[in-house]
Amino acid sequence: MPRRAYTVHYHDHQHIEHEVCAFADDSYDARLVAIEMDKYLKDHPHAIDKISLKQ
């Protein structure tokens, strides 16, 4: 199964919205990839608001 593009949305401590694009097999993998790629998410994985599949 080919990896698909997901957008991981989160808010930082100043309530500014950020997006991380992650190529993954499913949304759970996208979450893990985004946490690995983004320093803020490494420290605050609970900040993720939603994960959407890019069309």
CHARMM internal coordinates of N, CA and C (Angstrom, degrees):
IC EDIT
DIST 1 N 1 CA 1.4440
DIST 1 CA 1 C 1.5407
ANGL 1 N 1 CA 1 C 108.59
DIST 1 C 2 N 1.3240
ANGL 1 CA 1 C 2 N 117.86
DIHE 1 N 1 CA 1 C 2 N 127.01
DIST 2 N 2 CA 1.4710
ANGL 1 C 2 N 2 CA 119.58
DIHE 1 CA 1 C 2 N 2 CA -179.64
DIST 2 CA 2 C 1.5294
ANGL 2 N 2 CA 2 C 111.17
DIHE 1 C 2 N 2 CA 2 C -72.12
DIST 2 C 3 N 1.2948
ANGL 2 CA 2 C 3 N 114.25
DIHE 2 N 2 CA 2 C 3 N 149.45
DIST 3 N 3 CA 1.4732
ANGL 2 C 3 N 3 CA 118.84
DIHE 2 CA 2 C 3 N 3 CA 176.54
DIST 3 CA 3 C 1.5147
ANGL 3 N 3 CA 3 C 109.30
DIHE 2 C 3 N 3 CA 3 C -71.07
DIST 3 C 4 N 1.3257
ANGL 3 CA 3 C 4 N 114.88
DIHE 3 N 3 CA 3 C 4 N 148.67
DIST 4 N 4 CA 1.4612
ANGL 3 C 4 N 4 CA 120.98
DIHE 3 CA 3 C 4 N 4 CA -179.80
DIST 4 CA 4 C 1.5253
ANGL 4 N 4 CA 4 C 109.66
DIHE 3 C 4 N 4 CA 4 C -118.67
DIST 4 C 5 N 1.3138
ANGL 4 CA 4 C 5 N 115.63
DIHE 4 N 4 CA 4 C 5 N 160.21
DIST 5 N 5 CA 1.4664
ANGL 4 C 5 N 5 CA 121.10
DIHE 4 CA 4 C 5 N 5 CA -178.92
DIST 5 CA 5 C 1.5272
ANGL 5 N 5 CA 5 C 110.11
DIHE 4 C 5 N 5 CA 5 C -87.61
DIST 5 C 6 N 1.3104
ANGL 5 CA 5 C 6 N 115.55
DIHE 5 N 5 CA 5 C 6 N 129.25
DIST 6 N 6 CA 1.4602
ANGL 5 C 6 N 6 CA 122.90
DIHE 5 CA 5 C 6 N 6 CA 176.42
DIST 6 CA 6 C 1.5200
ANGL 6 N 6 CA 6 C 108.73
DIHE 5 C 6 N 6 CA 6 C -121.94
DIST 6 C 7 N 1.3130
ANGL 6 CA 6 C 7 N 115.87
DIHE 6 N 6 CA 6 C 7 N 150.53
DIST 7 N 7 CA 1.4590
ANGL 6 C 7 N 7 CA 121.53
DIHE 6 CA 6 C 7 N 7 CA 172.32
DIST 7 CA 7 C 1.5182
ANGL 7 N 7 CA 7 C 107.88
DIHE 6 C 7 N 7 CA 7 C -111.34
DIST 7 C 8 N 1.3225
ANGL 7 CA 7 C 8 N 115.75
DIHE 7 N 7 CA 7 C 8 N 125.24
DIST 8 N 8 CA 1.4607
ANGL 7 C 8 N 8 CA 122.10
DIHE 7 CA 7 C 8 N 8 CA 178.77
DIST 8 CA 8 C 1.5304
ANGL 8 N 8 CA 8 C 106.85
DIHE 7 C 8 N 8 CA 8 C -104.41
DIST 8 C 9 N 1.3198
ANGL 8 CA 8 C 9 N 116.38
DIHE 8 N 8 CA 8 C 9 N 119.78
DIST 9 N 9 CA 1.4674
ANGL 8 C 9 N 9 CA 122.97
DIHE 8 CA 8 C 9 N 9 CA -177.32
DIST 9 CA 9 C 1.5285
ANGL 9 N 9 CA 9 C 109.12
DIHE 8 C 9 N 9 CA 9 C -103.28
DIST 9 C 10 N 1.3310
ANGL 9 CA 9 C 10 N 115.81
DIHE 9 N 9 CA 9 C 10 N 137.78
DIST 10 N 10 CA 1.4636
ANGL 9 C 10 N 10 CA 119.51
DIHE 9 CA 9 C 10 N 10 CA 175.35
DIST 10 CA 10 C 1.5221
ANGL 10 N 10 CA 10 C 110.18
DIHE 9 C 10 N 10 CA 10 C -151.73
DIST 10 C 11 N 1.3340
ANGL 10 CA 10 C 11 N 115.94
DIHE 10 N 10 CA 10 C 11 N 162.72
DIST 11 N 11 CA 1.4646
ANGL 10 C 11 N 11 CA 123.32
DIHE 10 CA 10 C 11 N 11 CA 176.00
DIST 11 CA 11 C 1.5208
ANGL 11 N 11 CA 11 C 108.56
DIHE 10 C 11 N 11 CA 11 C -114.88
DIST 11 C 12 N 1.3240
ANGL 11 CA 11 C 12 N 115.68
DIHE 11 N 11 CA 11 C 12 N 137.84
DIST 12 N 12 CA 1.4631
ANGL 11 C 12 N 12 CA 118.97
DIHE 11 CA 11 C 12 N 12 CA 177.16
DIST 12 CA 12 C 1.5352
ANGL 12 N 12 CA 12 C 110.21
DIHE 11 C 12 N 12 CA 12 C -86.29
DIST 12 C 13 N 1.3260
ANGL 12 CA 12 C 13 N 116.22
DIHE 12 N 12 CA 12 C 13 N -174.53
DIST 13 N 13 CA 1.4695
ANGL 12 C 13 N 13 CA 120.70
DIHE 12 CA 12 C 13 N 13 CA -176.20
DIST 13 CA 13 C 1.5269
ANGL 13 N 13 CA 13 C 112.90
DIHE 12 C 13 N 13 CA 13 C -66.05
DIST 13 C 14 N 1.3384
ANGL 13 CA 13 C 14 N 118.03
DIHE 13 N 13 CA 13 C 14 N -15.28
DIST 14 N 14 CA 1.4683
ANGL 13 C 14 N 14 CA 121.87
DIHE 13 CA 13 C 14 N 14 CA 176.50
DIST 14 CA 14 C 1.5281
ANGL 14 N 14 CA 14 C 110.93
DIHE 13 C 14 N 14 CA 14 C -98.99
DIST 14 C 15 N 1.3182
ANGL 14 CA 14 C 15 N 116.85
DIHE 14 N 14 CA 14 C 15 N 10.88
DIST 15 N 15 CA 1.4660
ANGL 14 C 15 N 15 CA 124.24
DIHE 14 CA 14 C 15 N 15 CA 179.05
DIST 15 CA 15 C 1.5295
ANGL 15 N 15 CA 15 C 112.81
DIHE 14 C 15 N 15 CA 15 C 64.94
DIST 15 C 16 N 1.3293
ANGL 15 CA 15 C 16 N 116.46
DIHE 15 N 15 CA 15 C 16 N 27.92
DIST 16 N 16 CA 1.4600
ANGL 15 C 16 N 16 CA 121.68
DIHE 15 CA 15 C 16 N 16 CA 175.41
DIST 16 CA 16 C 1.5214
ANGL 16 N 16 CA 16 C 107.66
DIHE 15 C 16 N 16 CA 16 C -90.66
DIST 16 C 17 N 1.3409
ANGL 16 CA 16 C 17 N 115.91
DIHE 16 N 16 CA 16 C 17 N 130.85
DIST 17 N 17 CA 1.4634
ANGL 16 C 17 N 17 CA 120.44
DIHE 16 CA 16 C 17 N 17 CA -178.00
DIST 17 CA 17 C 1.5303
ANGL 17 N 17 CA 17 C 110.34
DIHE 16 C 17 N 17 CA 17 C -80.82
DIST 17 C 18 N 1.3285
ANGL 17 CA 17 C 18 N 114.77
DIHE 17 N 17 CA 17 C 18 N 137.28
DIST 18 N 18 CA 1.4608
ANGL 17 C 18 N 18 CA 122.08
DIHE 17 CA 17 C 18 N 18 CA 177.51
DIST 18 CA 18 C 1.5231
ANGL 18 N 18 CA 18 C 108.42
DIHE 17 C 18 N 18 CA 18 C -129.85
DIST 18 C 19 N 1.3395
ANGL 18 CA 18 C 19 N 115.68
DIHE 18 N 18 CA 18 C 19 N 157.94
DIST 19 N 19 CA 1.4619
ANGL 18 C 19 N 19 CA 121.68
DIHE 18 CA 18 C 19 N 19 CA 176.62
DIST 19 CA 19 C 1.5200
ANGL 19 N 19 CA 19 C 108.97
DIHE 18 C 19 N 19 CA 19 C -132.61
DIST 19 C 20 N 1.3197
ANGL 19 CA 19 C 20 N 115.01
DIHE 19 N 19 CA 19 C 20 N 141.85
DIST 20 N 20 CA 1.4574
ANGL 19 C 20 N 20 CA 121.85
DIHE 19 CA 19 C 20 N 20 CA 174.72
DIST 20 CA 20 C 1.5164
ANGL 20 N 20 CA 20 C 106.82
DIHE 19 C 20 N 20 CA 20 C -125.92
DIST 20 C 21 N 1.3284
ANGL 20 CA 20 C 21 N 116.61
DIHE 20 N 20 CA 20 C 21 N 130.39
DIST 21 N 21 CA 1.4627
ANGL 20 C 21 N 21 CA 120.74
DIHE 20 CA 20 C 21 N 21 CA 176.58
DIST 21 CA 21 C 1.5291
ANGL 21 N 21 CA 21 C 107.81
DIHE 20 C 21 N 21 CA 21 C -92.66
DIST 21 C 22 N 1.3259
ANGL 21 CA 21 C 22 N 115.70
DIHE 21 N 21 CA 21 C 22 N 131.12
DIST 22 N 22 CA 1.4650
ANGL 21 C 22 N 22 CA 120.76
DIHE 21 CA 21 C 22 N 22 CA -178.65
DIST 22 CA 22 C 1.5239
ANGL 22 N 22 CA 22 C 109.55
DIHE 21 C 22 N 22 CA 22 C -135.37
DIST 22 C 23 N 1.3149
ANGL 22 CA 22 C 23 N 116.35
DIHE 22 N 22 CA 22 C 23 N 133.74
DIST 23 N 23 CA 1.4531
ANGL 22 C 23 N 23 CA 121.38
DIHE 22 CA 22 C 23 N 23 CA 173.99
DIST 23 CA 23 C 1.5249
ANGL 23 N 23 CA 23 C 107.89
DIHE 22 C 23 N 23 CA 23 C -94.09
DIST 23 C 24 N 1.3464
ANGL 23 CA 23 C 24 N 115.47
DIHE 23 N 23 CA 23 C 24 N 123.14
DIST 24 N 24 CA 1.4614
ANGL 23 C 24 N 24 CA 119.57
DIHE 23 CA 23 C 24 N 24 CA -173.32
DIST 24 CA 24 C 1.5269
ANGL 24 N 24 CA 24 C 110.37
DIHE 23 C 24 N 24 CA 24 C -154.89
DIST 24 C 25 N 1.3307
ANGL 24 CA 24 C 25 N 114.84
DIHE 24 N 24 CA 24 C 25 N 168.64
DIST 25 N 25 CA 1.4704
ANGL 24 C 25 N 25 CA 121.23
DIHE 24 CA 24 C 25 N 25 CA 178.99
DIST 25 CA 25 C 1.5252
ANGL 25 N 25 CA 25 C 111.82
DIHE 24 C 25 N 25 CA 25 C -77.30
DIST 25 C 26 N 1.3365
ANGL 25 CA 25 C 26 N 116.71
DIHE 25 N 25 CA 25 C 26 N -31.69
DIST 26 N 26 CA 1.4620
ANGL 25 C 26 N 26 CA 121.07
DIHE 25 CA 25 C 26 N 26 CA -179.12
DIST 26 CA 26 C 1.5322
ANGL 26 N 26 CA 26 C 108.80
DIHE 25 C 26 N 26 CA 26 C -155.38
DIST 26 C 27 N 1.3155
ANGL 26 CA 26 C 27 N 116.23
DIHE 26 N 26 CA 26 C 27 N 177.51
DIST 27 N 27 CA 1.4680
ANGL 26 C 27 N 27 CA 119.72
DIHE 26 CA 26 C 27 N 27 CA -175.23
DIST 27 CA 27 C 1.5297
ANGL 27 N 27 CA 27 C 112.33
DIHE 26 C 27 N 27 CA 27 C -66.29
DIST 27 C 28 N 1.3178
ANGL 27 CA 27 C 28 N 116.97
DIHE 27 N 27 CA 27 C 28 N -32.70
DIST 28 N 28 CA 1.4705
ANGL 27 C 28 N 28 CA 118.70
DIHE 27 CA 27 C 28 N 28 CA 178.34
DIST 28 CA 28 C 1.5293
ANGL 28 N 28 CA 28 C 110.30
DIHE 27 C 28 N 28 CA 28 C -65.81
DIST 28 C 29 N 1.3315
ANGL 28 CA 28 C 29 N 116.66
DIHE 28 N 28 CA 28 C 29 N -43.20
DIST 29 N 29 CA 1.4670
ANGL 28 C 29 N 29 CA 120.50
DIHE 28 CA 28 C 29 N 29 CA 175.72
DIST 29 CA 29 C 1.5257
ANGL 29 N 29 CA 29 C 110.78
DIHE 28 C 29 N 29 CA 29 C -61.79
DIST 29 C 30 N 1.3357
ANGL 29 CA 29 C 30 N 117.03
DIHE 29 N 29 CA 29 C 30 N -39.93
DIST 30 N 30 CA 1.4591
ANGL 29 C 30 N 30 CA 120.90
DIHE 29 CA 29 C 30 N 30 CA 178.90
DIST 30 CA 30 C 1.5257
ANGL 30 N 30 CA 30 C 110.28
DIHE 29 C 30 N 30 CA 30 C -60.10
DIST 30 C 31 N 1.3119
ANGL 30 CA 30 C 31 N 116.50
DIHE 30 N 30 CA 30 C 31 N -39.83
DIST 31 N 31 CA 1.4641
ANGL 30 C 31 N 31 CA 121.21
DIHE 30 CA 30 C 31 N 31 CA 177.32
DIST 31 CA 31 C 1.5257
ANGL 31 N 31 CA 31 C 110.26
DIHE 30 C 31 N 31 CA 31 C -60.81
DIST 31 C 32 N 1.3160
ANGL 31 CA 31 C 32 N 116.66
DIHE 31 N 31 CA 31 C 32 N -47.18
DIST 32 N 32 CA 1.4651
ANGL 31 C 32 N 32 CA 120.85
DIHE 31 CA 31 C 32 N 32 CA -179.21
DIST 32 CA 32 C 1.5279
ANGL 32 N 32 CA 32 C 111.75
DIHE 31 C 32 N 32 CA 32 C -64.23
DIST 32 C 33 N 1.3355
ANGL 32 CA 32 C 33 N 116.75
DIHE 32 N 32 CA 32 C 33 N -41.03
DIST 33 N 33 CA 1.4685
ANGL 32 C 33 N 33 CA 121.19
DIHE 32 CA 32 C 33 N 33 CA 178.62
DIST 33 CA 33 C 1.5280
ANGL 33 N 33 CA 33 C 110.04
DIHE 32 C 33 N 33 CA 33 C -63.67
DIST 33 C 34 N 1.3286
ANGL 33 CA 33 C 34 N 117.05
DIHE 33 N 33 CA 33 C 34 N -44.58
DIST 34 N 34 CA 1.4661
ANGL 33 C 34 N 34 CA 120.90
DIHE 33 CA 33 C 34 N 34 CA -179.76
DIST 34 CA 34 C 1.5300
ANGL 34 N 34 CA 34 C 111.02
DIHE 33 C 34 N 34 CA 34 C -62.70
DIST 34 C 35 N 1.3040
ANGL 34 CA 34 C 35 N 117.30
DIHE 34 N 34 CA 34 C 35 N -41.52
DIST 35 N 35 CA 1.4671
ANGL 34 C 35 N 35 CA 121.38
DIHE 34 CA 34 C 35 N 35 CA 178.56
DIST 35 CA 35 C 1.5210
ANGL 35 N 35 CA 35 C 110.12
DIHE 34 C 35 N 35 CA 35 C -62.97
DIST 35 C 36 N 1.3090
ANGL 35 CA 35 C 36 N 117.00
DIHE 35 N 35 CA 35 C 36 N -39.49
DIST 36 N 36 CA 1.4677
ANGL 35 C 36 N 36 CA 121.36
DIHE 35 CA 35 C 36 N 36 CA 179.16
DIST 36 CA 36 C 1.5307
ANGL 36 N 36 CA 36 C 111.31
DIHE 35 C 36 N 36 CA 36 C -68.15
DIST 36 C 37 N 1.3312
ANGL 36 CA 36 C 37 N 117.11
DIHE 36 N 36 CA 36 C 37 N -35.71
DIST 37 N 37 CA 1.4737
ANGL 36 C 37 N 37 CA 122.15
DIHE 36 CA 36 C 37 N 37 CA -175.02
DIST 37 CA 37 C 1.5225
ANGL 37 N 37 CA 37 C 113.83
DIHE 36 C 37 N 37 CA 37 C -81.65
DIST 37 C 38 N 1.3137
ANGL 37 CA 37 C 38 N 118.49
DIHE 37 N 37 CA 37 C 38 N -28.90
DIST 38 N 38 CA 1.4572
ANGL 37 C 38 N 38 CA 122.43
DIHE 37 CA 37 C 38 N 38 CA -169.65
DIST 38 CA 38 C 1.5260
ANGL 38 N 38 CA 38 C 111.29
DIHE 37 C 38 N 38 CA 38 C -113.62
DIST 38 C 39 N 1.3291
ANGL 38 CA 38 C 39 N 116.82
DIHE 38 N 38 CA 38 C 39 N 121.79
DIST 39 N 39 CA 1.4625
ANGL 38 C 39 N 39 CA 120.64
DIHE 38 CA 38 C 39 N 39 CA -176.81
DIST 39 CA 39 C 1.5313
ANGL 39 N 39 CA 39 C 112.16
DIHE 38 C 39 N 39 CA 39 C -60.62
DIST 39 C 40 N 1.3347
ANGL 39 CA 39 C 40 N 117.56
DIHE 39 N 39 CA 39 C 40 N -42.29
DIST 40 N 40 CA 1.4648
ANGL 39 C 40 N 40 CA 119.66
DIHE 39 CA 39 C 40 N 40 CA -179.50
DIST 40 CA 40 C 1.5266
ANGL 40 N 40 CA 40 C 110.35
DIHE 39 C 40 N 40 CA 40 C -61.26
DIST 40 C 41 N 1.3319
ANGL 40 CA 40 C 41 N 117.05
DIHE 40 N 40 CA 40 C 41 N -42.91
DIST 41 N 41 CA 1.4670
ANGL 40 C 41 N 41 CA 120.02
DIHE 40 CA 40 C 41 N 41 CA -179.90
DIST 41 CA 41 C 1.5268
ANGL 41 N 41 CA 41 C 111.95
DIHE 40 C 41 N 41 CA 41 C -68.40
DIST 41 C 42 N 1.3256
ANGL 41 CA 41 C 42 N 117.28
DIHE 41 N 41 CA 41 C 42 N -30.45
DIST 42 N 42 CA 1.4708
ANGL 41 C 42 N 42 CA 119.11
DIHE 41 CA 41 C 42 N 42 CA 175.19
DIST 42 CA 42 C 1.5235
ANGL 42 N 42 CA 42 C 110.39
DIHE 41 C 42 N 42 CA 42 C -59.75
DIST 42 C 43 N 1.3273
ANGL 42 CA 42 C 43 N 115.12
DIHE 42 N 42 CA 42 C 43 N -40.89
DIST 43 N 43 CA 1.4613
ANGL 42 C 43 N 43 CA 120.32
DIHE 42 CA 42 C 43 N 43 CA -178.81
DIST 43 CA 43 C 1.5244
ANGL 43 N 43 CA 43 C 113.31
DIHE 42 C 43 N 43 CA 43 C -83.92
DIST 43 C 44 N 1.3487
ANGL 43 CA 43 C 44 N 116.86
DIHE 43 N 43 CA 43 C 44 N -24.03
DIST 44 N 44 CA 1.4701
ANGL 43 C 44 N 44 CA 122.14
DIHE 43 CA 43 C 44 N 44 CA -175.03
DIST 44 CA 44 C 1.5349
ANGL 44 N 44 CA 44 C 111.15
DIHE 43 C 44 N 44 CA 44 C -136.96
DIST 44 C 45 N 1.3240
ANGL 44 CA 44 C 45 N 119.42
DIHE 44 N 44 CA 44 C 45 N 63.10
DIST 45 N 45 CA 1.4673
ANGL 44 C 45 N 45 CA 120.39
DIHE 44 CA 44 C 45 N 45 CA -177.31
DIST 45 CA 45 C 1.5346
ANGL 45 N 45 CA 45 C 113.40
DIHE 44 C 45 N 45 CA 45 C -62.68
DIST 45 C 46 N 1.3262
ANGL 45 CA 45 C 46 N 116.88
DIHE 45 N 45 CA 45 C 46 N -21.56
DIST 46 N 46 CA 1.4730
ANGL 45 C 46 N 46 CA 121.11
DIHE 45 CA 45 C 46 N 46 CA 178.02
DIST 46 CA 46 C 1.5274
ANGL 46 N 46 CA 46 C 112.71
DIHE 45 C 46 N 46 CA 46 C -71.37
DIST 46 C 47 N 1.3439
ANGL 46 CA 46 C 47 N 117.93
DIHE 46 N 46 CA 46 C 47 N -9.33
DIST 47 N 47 CA 1.4700
ANGL 46 C 47 N 47 CA 122.20
DIHE 46 CA 46 C 47 N 47 CA -177.35
DIST 47 CA 47 C 1.5357
ANGL 47 N 47 CA 47 C 112.29
DIHE 46 C 47 N 47 CA 47 C -75.54
DIST 47 C 48 N 1.3335
ANGL 47 CA 47 C 48 N 117.69
DIHE 47 N 47 CA 47 C 48 N -10.69
DIST 48 N 48 CA 1.4657
ANGL 47 C 48 N 48 CA 120.70
DIHE 47 CA 47 C 48 N 48 CA -179.50
DIST 48 CA 48 C 1.5245
ANGL 48 N 48 CA 48 C 109.32
DIHE 47 C 48 N 48 CA 48 C -66.71
DIST 48 C 49 N 1.3504
ANGL 48 CA 48 C 49 N 114.90
DIHE 48 N 48 CA 48 C 49 N 127.01
DIST 49 N 49 CA 1.4704
ANGL 48 C 49 N 49 CA 121.15
DIHE 48 CA 48 C 49 N 49 CA -179.67
DIST 49 CA 49 C 1.5229
ANGL 49 N 49 CA 49 C 111.76
DIHE 48 C 49 N 49 CA 49 C -95.03
DIST 49 C 50 N 1.3228
ANGL 49 CA 49 C 50 N 116.02
DIHE 49 N 49 CA 49 C 50 N -42.93
DIST 50 N 50 CA 1.4671
ANGL 49 C 50 N 50 CA 118.82
DIHE 49 CA 49 C 50 N 50 CA -179.95
DIST 50 CA 50 C 1.5154
ANGL 50 N 50 CA 50 C 109.88
DIHE 49 C 50 N 50 CA 50 C -159.54
DIST 50 C 51 N 1.3175
ANGL 50 CA 50 C 51 N 114.09
DIHE 50 N 50 CA 50 C 51 N 160.73
DIST 51 N 51 CA 1.4674
ANGL 50 C 51 N 51 CA 122.10
DIHE 50 CA 50 C 51 N 51 CA 177.35
DIST 51 CA 51 C 1.5266
ANGL 51 N 51 CA 51 C 105.51
DIHE 50 C 51 N 51 CA 51 C -130.31
DIST 51 C 52 N 1.3268
ANGL 51 CA 51 C 52 N 116.16
DIHE 51 N 51 CA 51 C 52 N 123.78
DIST 52 N 52 CA 1.4635
ANGL 51 C 52 N 52 CA 119.33
DIHE 51 CA 51 C 52 N 52 CA -178.35
DIST 52 CA 52 C 1.5260
ANGL 52 N 52 CA 52 C 110.69
DIHE 51 C 52 N 52 CA 52 C -124.54
DIST 52 C 53 N 1.2959
ANGL 52 CA 52 C 53 N 115.36
DIHE 52 N 52 CA 52 C 53 N 146.28
DIST 53 N 53 CA 1.4553
ANGL 52 C 53 N 53 CA 123.02
DIHE 52 CA 52 C 53 N 53 CA 177.42
DIST 53 CA 53 C 1.5212
ANGL 53 N 53 CA 53 C 107.88
DIHE 52 C 53 N 53 CA 53 C -82.34
DIST 53 C 54 N 1.3232
ANGL 53 CA 53 C 54 N 116.51
DIHE 53 N 53 CA 53 C 54 N 125.47
DIST 54 N 54 CA 1.4652
ANGL 53 C 54 N 54 CA 119.61
DIHE 53 CA 53 C 54 N 54 CA 178.59
DIST 54 CA 54 C 1.5164
ANGL 54 N 54 CA 54 C 108.75
DIHE 53 C 54 N 54 CA 54 C -75.65
DIST 54 C 55 N 1.3128
ANGL 54 CA 54 C 55 N 116.18
DIHE 54 N 54 CA 54 C 55 N 136.16
DIST 55 N 55 CA 1.4716
ANGL 54 C 55 N 55 CA 121.12
DIHE 54 CA 54 C 55 N 55 CA -178.98
DIST 55 CA 55 C 1.5014
ANGL 55 N 55 CA 55 C 111.69
DIHE 54 C 55 N 55 CA 55 C -91.49
END
COOR INIT
IC SEED 1 N 1 CA 1 C
IC BUILD
